Amino acid sequence: MTDLDRYEFNKKEKIAFYLTTVAAGLVISYLLYRNLLFAVIIIPFIGKIKEMVKQRMIKERRRRYMAEFKDFLFMASTAIGAGRSMKDAIAESIPSLKNIYGKKSVLSSDLTIAFERMDKGGENDVNVLRDLSEASGLEDVHDFVTIYSICKTTGASLITALNKAASVIMEKISIDREIEELIKRKESEGLVIFAMPALIILFLNLTAPDYIAPLYETVAGRIIMTSVAVSNLGIYALIQRITNVEI
């Protein structure tokens, strides 16, 4: 089952990442030094950049997983309310999730594995679902499995518990989206500040190349340009620290 805390690029993503990184390095090198050879300075930072991109992908995948899981709870509640078992509810929800979220739906893939373990392997549904929650690392999934286990043991109403869990997750997703929108607005404002030095340098290159020429032709100019690059990295790190809010 999918470990949501880890992410590995596929072949296309790797190609896209390295092409984008190289292109960015060449653009920055020419803009700051008018020398493409300076693009090699980005090499020591590739690992860090890759890790940052991975963290963004992990965050987005976890968000999609929760949205899919919420829909799964409603589907499971309907199926169980009609007298079906959890195994049957999982089997019926897989095609619906694929129709809604596409064939690349993470949850539908994990549920397919869970169903096969129950159907072909004869494993206990609680144990399989517990493995699902541990792999996801999500608190809401873990709470659902705990509730399901208690309901099976005590004979409590599973349908009511599923509906309640789905409602709570929906409210949480709604609040999360509001917070994310606020964070994105603040991040956009910060990125404008981050991009401003590069835009000013580009503007001067296009409108007054003689005025800015000393920055490219003297040692002092190279130092100033390097200071601009380092300062921009510091600004970006500060923006990420301010907007990196755990929801």
Secondary structure as a PSIPRED ss2 file (coil, helix, strand):
# PSIPRED VFORMAT (PSIPRED V4.0)

   1 M C   1.000  0.000  0.000
   2 T C   1.000  0.000  0.000
   3 D C   1.000  0.000  0.000
   4 L C   1.000  0.000  0.000
   5 D C   1.000  0.000  0.000
   6 R C   1.000  0.000  0.000
   7 Y C   1.000  0.000  0.000
   8 E C   1.000  0.000  0.000
   9 F C   1.000  0.000  0.000
  10 N C   1.000  0.000  0.000
  11 K H   0.000  1.000  0.000
  12 K H   0.000  1.000  0.000
  13 E H   0.000  1.000  0.000
  14 K H   0.000  1.000  0.000
  15 I H   0.000  1.000  0.000
  16 A H   0.000  1.000  0.000
  17 F H   0.000  1.000  0.000
  18 Y H   0.000  1.000  0.000
  19 L H   0.000  1.000  0.000
  20 T H   0.000  1.000  0.000
  21 T H   0.000  1.000  0.000
  22 V H   0.000  1.000  0.000
  23 A H   0.000  1.000  0.000
  24 A H   0.000  1.000  0.000
  25 G H   0.000  1.000  0.000
  26 L H   0.000  1.000  0.000
  27 V H   0.000  1.000  0.000
  28 I H   0.000  1.000  0.000
  29 S H   0.000  1.000  0.000
  30 Y H   0.000  1.000  0.000
  31 L H   0.000  1.000  0.000
  32 L H   0.000  1.000  0.000
  33 Y H   0.000  1.000  0.000
  34 R C   1.000  0.000  0.000
  35 N C   1.000  0.000  0.000
  36 L H   0.000  1.000  0.000
  37 L H   0.000  1.000  0.000
  38 F H   0.000  1.000  0.000
  39 A H   0.000  1.000  0.000
  40 V H   0.000  1.000  0.000
  41 I H   0.000  1.000  0.000
  42 I H   0.000  1.000  0.000
  43 I H   0.000  1.000  0.000
  44 P H   0.000  1.000  0.000
  45 F H   0.000  1.000  0.000
  46 I H   0.000  1.000  0.000
  47 G H   0.000  1.000  0.000
  48 K H   0.000  1.000  0.000
  49 I H   0.000  1.000  0.000
  50 K H   0.000  1.000  0.000
  51 E H   0.000  1.000  0.000
  52 M H   0.000  1.000  0.000
  53 V H   0.000  1.000  0.000
  54 K H   0.000  1.000  0.000
  55 Q H   0.000  1.000  0.000
  56 R H   0.000  1.000  0.000
  57 M H   0.000  1.000  0.000
  58 I H   0.000  1.000  0.000
  59 K H   0.000  1.000  0.000
  60 E H   0.000  1.000  0.000
  61 R H   0.000  1.000  0.000
  62 R H   0.000  1.000  0.000
  63 R H   0.000  1.000  0.000
  64 R H   0.000  1.000  0.000
  65 Y H   0.000  1.000  0.000
  66 M H   0.000  1.000  0.000
  67 A H   0.000  1.000  0.000
  68 E H   0.000  1.000  0.000
  69 F H   0.000  1.000  0.000
  70 K H   0.000  1.000  0.000
  71 D H   0.000  1.000  0.000
  72 F H   0.000  1.000  0.000
  73 L H   0.000  1.000  0.000
  74 F H   0.000  1.000  0.000
  75 M H   0.000  1.000  0.000
  76 A H   0.000  1.000  0.000
  77 S H   0.000  1.000  0.000
  78 T H   0.000  1.000  0.000
  79 A H   0.000  1.000  0.000
  80 I H   0.000  1.000  0.000
  81 G H   0.000  1.000  0.000
  82 A C   1.000  0.000  0.000
  83 G C   1.000  0.000  0.000
  84 R C   1.000  0.000  0.000
  85 S C   1.000  0.000  0.000
  86 M H   0.000  1.000  0.000
  87 K H   0.000  1.000  0.000
  88 D H   0.000  1.000  0.000
  89 A H   0.000  1.000  0.000
  90 I H   0.000  1.000  0.000
  91 A H   0.000  1.000  0.000
  92 E H   0.000  1.000  0.000
  93 S H   0.000  1.000  0.000
  94 I H   0.000  1.000  0.000
  95 P H   0.000  1.000  0.000
  96 S H   0.000  1.000  0.000
  97 L H   0.000  1.000  0.000
  98 K H   0.000  1.000  0.000
  99 N H   0.000  1.000  0.000
 100 I H   0.000  1.000  0.000
 101 Y H   0.000  1.000  0.000
 102 G C   1.000  0.000  0.000
 103 K C   1.000  0.000  0.000
 104 K C   1.000  0.000  0.000
 105 S C   1.000  0.000  0.000
 106 V H   0.000  1.000  0.000
 107 L H   0.000  1.000  0.000
 108 S H   0.000  1.000  0.000
 109 S H   0.000  1.000  0.000
 110 D H   0.000  1.000  0.000
 111 L H   0.000  1.000  0.000
 112 T H   0.000  1.000  0.000
 113 I H   0.000  1.000  0.000
 114 A H   0.000  1.000  0.000
 115 F H   0.000  1.000  0.000
 116 E H   0.000  1.000  0.000
 117 R H   0.000  1.000  0.000
 118 M H   0.000  1.000  0.000
 119 D H   0.000  1.000  0.000
 120 K C   1.000  0.000  0.000
 121 G C   1.000  0.000  0.000
 122 G C   1.000  0.000  0.000
 123 E C   1.000  0.000  0.000
 124 N C   1.000  0.000  0.000
 125 D H   0.000  1.000  0.000
 126 V H   0.000  1.000  0.000
 127 N H   0.000  1.000  0.000
 128 V H   0.000  1.000  0.000
 129 L H   0.000  1.000  0.000
 130 R H   0.000  1.000  0.000
 131 D H   0.000  1.000  0.000
 132 L H   0.000  1.000  0.000
 133 S H   0.000  1.000  0.000
 134 E H   0.000  1.000  0.000
 135 A H   0.000  1.000  0.000
 136 S H   0.000  1.000  0.000
 137 G C   1.000  0.000  0.000
 138 L C   1.000  0.000  0.000
 139 E H   0.000  1.000  0.000
 140 D H   0.000  1.000  0.000
 141 V H   0.000  1.000  0.000
 142 H H   0.000  1.000  0.000
 143 D H   0.000  1.000  0.000
 144 F H   0.000  1.000  0.000
 145 V H   0.000  1.000  0.000
 146 T H   0.000  1.000  0.000
 147 I H   0.000  1.000  0.000
 148 Y H   0.000  1.000  0.000
 149 S H   0.000  1.000  0.000
 150 I H   0.000  1.000  0.000
 151 C H   0.000  1.000  0.000
 152 K H   0.000  1.000  0.000
 153 T H   0.000  1.000  0.000
 154 T H   0.000  1.000  0.000
 155 G C   1.000  0.000  0.000
 156 A C   1.000  0.000  0.000
 157 S C   1.000  0.000  0.000
 158 L H   0.000  1.000  0.000
 159 I H   0.000  1.000  0.000
 160 T H   0.000  1.000  0.000
 161 A H   0.000  1.000  0.000
 162 L H   0.000  1.000  0.000
 163 N H   0.000  1.000  0.000
 164 K H   0.000  1.000  0.000
 165 A H   0.000  1.000  0.000
 166 A H   0.000  1.000  0.000
 167 S H   0.000  1.000  0.000
 168 V H   0.000  1.000  0.000
 169 I H   0.000  1.000  0.000
 170 M H   0.000  1.000  0.000
 171 E H   0.000  1.000  0.000
 172 K H   0.000  1.000  0.000
 173 I H   0.000  1.000  0.000
 174 S H   0.000  1.000  0.000
 175 I H   0.000  1.000  0.000
 176 D H   0.000  1.000  0.000
 177 R H   0.000  1.000  0.000
 178 E H   0.000  1.000  0.000
 179 I H   0.000  1.000  0.000
 180 E H   0.000  1.000  0.000
 181 E H   0.000  1.000  0.000
 182 L H   0.000  1.000  0.000
 183 I H   0.000  1.000  0.000
 184 K H   0.000  1.000  0.000
 185 R H   0.000  1.000  0.000
 186 K H   0.000  1.000  0.000
 187 E H   0.000  1.000  0.000
 188 S H   0.000  1.000  0.000
 189 E H   0.000  1.000  0.000
 190 G H   0.000  1.000  0.000
 191 L H   0.000  1.000  0.000
 192 V H   0.000  1.000  0.000
 193 I H   0.000  1.000  0.000
 194 F H   0.000  1.000  0.000
 195 A H   0.000  1.000  0.000
 196 M H   0.000  1.000  0.000
 197 P H   0.000  1.000  0.000
 198 A H   0.000  1.000  0.000
 199 L H   0.000  1.000  0.000
 200 I H   0.000  1.000  0.000
 201 I H   0.000  1.000  0.000
 202 L H   0.000  1.000  0.000
 203 F H   0.000  1.000  0.000
 204 L H   0.000  1.000  0.000
 205 N H   0.000  1.000  0.000
 206 L H   0.000  1.000  0.000
 207 T H   0.000  1.000  0.000
 208 A C   1.000  0.000  0.000
 209 P H   0.000  1.000  0.000
 210 D H   0.000  1.000  0.000
 211 Y H   0.000  1.000  0.000
 212 I H   0.000  1.000  0.000
 213 A C   1.000  0.000  0.000
 214 P H   0.000  1.000  0.000
 215 L H   0.000  1.000  0.000
 216 Y H   0.000  1.000  0.000
 217 E H   0.000  1.000  0.000
 218 T C   1.000  0.000  0.000
 219 V H   0.000  1.000  0.000
 220 A H   0.000  1.000  0.000
 221 G H   0.000  1.000  0.000
 222 R H   0.000  1.000  0.000
 223 I H   0.000  1.000  0.000
 224 I H   0.000  1.000  0.000
 225 M H   0.000  1.000  0.000
 226 T H   0.000  1.000  0.000
 227 S H   0.000  1.000  0.000
 228 V H   0.000  1.000  0.000
 229 A H   0.000  1.000  0.000
 230 V H   0.000  1.000  0.000
 231 S H   0.000  1.000  0.000
 232 N H   0.000  1.000  0.000
 233 L H   0.000  1.000  0.000
 234 G H   0.000  1.000  0.000
 235 I H   0.000  1.000  0.000
 236 Y H   0.000  1.000  0.000
 237 A H   0.000  1.000  0.000
 238 L H   0.000  1.000  0.000
 239 I H   0.000  1.000  0.000
 240 Q H   0.000  1.000  0.000
 241 R H   0.000  1.000  0.000
 242 I H   0.000  1.000  0.000
 243 T H   0.000  1.000  0.000
 244 N C   1.000  0.000  0.000
 245 V C   1.000  0.000  0.000
 246 E C   1.000  0.000  0.000
 247 I C   1.000  0.000  0.000
